[in-house]
Amino acid sequence: MIMQAFLGSILCVALLAPPHEAARETSQPVLHDAMQAAFDRWLNRQEATGALATARLGPEGVWESADKGAAPAELASVGKSVTAICTLHLVEEGVLDWSDSLAGLLVAAPDVTIGELVTHSSGIAPDATQAAMPLWLDQGQEATQHFSAQVLDLVNARSSQMGQRGRYQYNNENYALLGLVIEAVTNEPYFEACQTRLNLPDSIRPSPQTSEFQPWGGLMANPVDFAEFLHRHFGPGSAVADDPFAYPHVSLGDGAYYGLGMVFRGFRGGHNFWHFGAHCFPGRLNAGSYAVLWEGRMSAVAVFDACVEWDAMVELDYTLTVAAYGGRP
């Protein structure tokens, strides 16, 4: 496995543990200490190190977060939400529409829609990035350089696509192509266009090691800054949180959906949003990430220096969820 975006999947989706209503009243320091202790135990089991940002929506409607001191770390596929929200802003500006065809925006491209790309339901497959990324790692010469044009060449080289259009099939190529669309309609480099429109903090930026993968997994961030990005674009008062079904989405089964770069499901009158990510380049780069926003009231962003198995990702989801809701991890 070179790089995989774990989704908390259709079977084990955030909130595996029964939450307790009283958990909403937990103070931020107590919440953070409980989640940090649970995360530390998980890290020890993985023989890894990492950082955790947690936040709670305070009684005045202001997010209360942990210390901002953590260094920026690889977001991997968790960063796809930046590409998705950037695309949303371009739709809101009127320069794109979810129904626009990729073939009408790029030279020699499949006839799939922007909405299908953002939800991994374009039918474009297989994912050639899995074999190409080891060759591209550490090849970026500057922050604006990414290899989405090479991805388009690989896609166009196929006589036909192997996926089923309209059906969810996770593929990094979808987001690489979205990066090219963003550049085509803004006439700006991908990250510059998104940084300006989303007012991203300095810590959210292309990674020196993985910048080649920017639109689909080449960004890094301070965990607290990325949590604030989630609060702003997926938290209370955001258009996405108010009605995620108003935007492109595809069913994963069991009440879960893939939307704008995040998985979501309804919960207690609101929604939970989450995503996993990993860079798995043995001997070169091993990094994992997990971001979750529970019912618009609590959040966690975890980053760590290991490429772990799926069972360990499920365990991380469970561990943080139980700690967040006042149970025993």
N, C-alpha and C positions, 0 to 999 in steps of 0.2 A: 504493500500500500504506500503510494507516494504522498498523496494528500487526500484526505477524506473529510467531508463536512458531516459530522454527526448531527442528527436532527432531534434527538430526544424521541425519536421515531414514533411510529404509529401505535406502538404497543406500550412503550414506557415514556409517557409524556409528563413533563414537569408537574408536580403535585402528585407524586406517587403516594405520599403520606397524607393521612387525613389532617387537614389544618384545623386549628383551634381559633375560634372567634376572638378570644382574648389576646391572641398574638398581635392584633392590630394596635394594642395599647403599649406594646413593648417599646422602651426608649431606644434611641439609636445606639448608644454605647453598649447596652445589654444585648441588643440584636447583633451588633457587629462582633462582640466578643464570642457569642455562641456560634456564629457562623464561621468566624476565624478559627476557633478551636476545632470545629468539625472539618474545616478545610485542611488544617495542619495535619490532622490525623490521616486524612485521605492522602495528602502529599507524602507522608511517611510511608504509607503502604505502597506508594508508587515509586519510592526512592527518588523523589523529585523535589524541586523547590518552586515557589511561585508567589503570586501576589493576589490579593482579593480586595475588591472594592464592594462595599455594601451601602445601601441607602434606604431610608424610610421616609414616607411622606408625612411631614409633621402636621400638627393640628391647625397650623395657619396656612396649610397648602403649599409649604415650601419644603423641598427635598433636603433632608439632613444626611450628609455623606461622611464617609470616613476620611482620614488624612490623605492629602494629594501627593504624598512623597514617593510613591512607587514609580520606578522608571518605566518608560514606554516599552511595551512588549508586543510580540507578534499577535495580531488578531486572527490570522488565517481566514477561514470562511465566515467567521463572525462579521468581518468587515464588508461582506456582501450587502449588508443593510445600508451602508453608506452609498453604494452604487444605486440601490433601489430607491432610496429617498431622494437622491440627486435626480434620478429619472422622474420621480413624482414632481419635483419642483419644475422641471422642464415641461411636463404636461400642464401644470398649473400656469406656467408662463404662456402657454399656447403654442409653443414651438414643436411640441410632440403630442401625439395621441396614443393611447394604449392600443388602438386598432391599426396604427400605422404599420405598414409592411417593412421589414428589414430590407427587402429587395429594392424598395423605393428610396432608401436612405444611404445605402452603401453600394458600391460597384460590385457586381457579381456576388450576390448573397442569397441565401434561401428565402423563400417567400413565407416568412413566419412573422407574427406580430410582436410588438414591444411587450404587450401584456403576457404573451406566451413565454418570451425570454425571461421575464422577471420572475415567473412562477415555475420555471423548469418544465414547461409543458409544450415546448416547441416541436418535440419529436426529433430534434437534432441529437445524434448519437452515432457512435460511442464517444466517450470523453478522451480525446487524444491528448489532453493536457497531462493526464496521469503518466504517460510515457515521456512527454516532452519536457516537463518541468525539471527533472534532474539535470537536463542539458542546459536549461535556461537559468538555473539558480546561480546567483552571484554574477550574472552577466550584464546587469543594468549599469550603464555608465553615468546616468544622471537621474534625478528624481522624476523627470517627465517621461522616462523611457519605460514602456511596458510592451509585452509581446502579443498584444491582442490581434495585430495585423497578421502575425504568423498563425494564430489560431484560426482566423478567417480563411487563410490559405489552406489549412488542414481540413476545415469544414468543406470548402469548395472542391477539394480534391476527391471527395467521395462521389461515387456515381449516384448514390442515394443515401438517405439518412435511415438509421436502423431503429429509431425510436418511433413511438406512436403519438402523433400530434394530438394534443388535447389531454394527454395522460402525463402525470407527474413522472419525471425521470431526472434525478439530480445530475447536473452536468456543468462543470466549470465553464464550458464553452459559451453557455448562454450569457453569463455575466461578462466574459471577455468581449462578446459582441455588443453588449450594452455599453461597454466602455468606448467602443468605436462610434456608436450612435451618439453618445454624449459629445464626443469630439466633433462629429460631423455637423451637429446642429448648433453648437456653440462657437465653433472655430477656435477652440481653446484646448490645451492639453487636458486629459481626463481629470487629474486631481486638482488642477488649478480651477477648472470650471466648477467642480463640486465644493472645493474649499470655500470659494467665494459665495456660492449660493446657500450653503449650509452654515456658514460662519463657524467653521470647525476650529477648535483650539489648536495651538501649535503642536501639541503632543500627538494629535491624530495626523499621521503623515505617512508617505511611502516608506517602507522599510528598506534600509540599505542592502539587505541580503535578499529580499524577495520582491523588490520593486517591479520586477518583470511581470508580476502577477497582480498588479494593483487593483483592477476592477473586480477580480474574483477572489483575491486572497493575499494581496501584497501590501497591506497597510499595518501600521502598528499604532499603539495608543497607550497612554497612561490609563489604567483601568477606571479611575474615578472620572476622567474626562469622557471616556466612552460611555460610562453609566449616565452621565449628564446628557450625552447625545441620545441615548435611549429614552430618557425621561422626556426630552423635548419633542421627539418625533413619534414615540409610541406610548407616552404616558398620558395622564389625565389632561384633557383640554386639547390634545392633538387630534387632528382629523382622522388619523388612522385608528387611534384608540376608540374614538366615538363610534366608528362603524368600519371595521376592517373589511367587511363584505362589500363596501362601496368601491373597492379597488381590486385589481386582479388577484385572484386567489384560486387555489386548486385543492381539492380534498385529498388528504392522506389516509382517510379512514378513521374510525373511532372518534369522530368529532374534532380531529385536528386538521389544520389547513396550512399550506405554504402560501404566504402573501408577499409582502414587500421586503424580501431578504430575511424574513423571520418566519418561524413556525408560530401558529397561534391557535388557541381554543378558548371558547367561552367559559367563564367561571364566575359564579355569584354576581351576575349582572354586569360583569366586566370581562376582561380578556387577559390571558397570560400570553406573553411573547417570549420566545427563546430560540437559541441556535448554538450549536457546537461547531468547533473548527479544529483542524490539526494540520501541521506540516510534519511529514514523516520522511526525512532524508537521512537514513542511517549514516552515522559518522560525520554528518555535515550540519544538519539542523533538525532538532526534534522540539516541537513546540505545540502546545494545546491551548484551547480557549473555550470558555463557556460564558454566555450572557443570558440573563433571564430577568424578566419584569413580571412580578406576580400581581395580578389584578389591579395594576396601577398604584400599588401601595408600597411595595418593597422591591428591591432590585439587588442583583449581584453580578459582578463581572470577575471571572477567575481566569488567570493566565498562569501557565506553568511550562517548565522546560523538559517535557517528556511527550512522547507519542505513545499513548496508552491504548489498550484494547477496548472494544465496545463495552464489555461488562464494566470496566472501570469508569467509563463515561456515565453509564446508567447509575453506578454507585455514587458518583459525584452529584448528579442530579438529585438523587434520593437524599444524600447526606445534607446538602444545602437546604433542600426544601423542608426537611424535618426540623433542622435547626432554626430556620426562619419562622416556622410556625409553632415553635415552643415545645417540640417533642424531643426525643432522644435520638441523636444520629447514630 
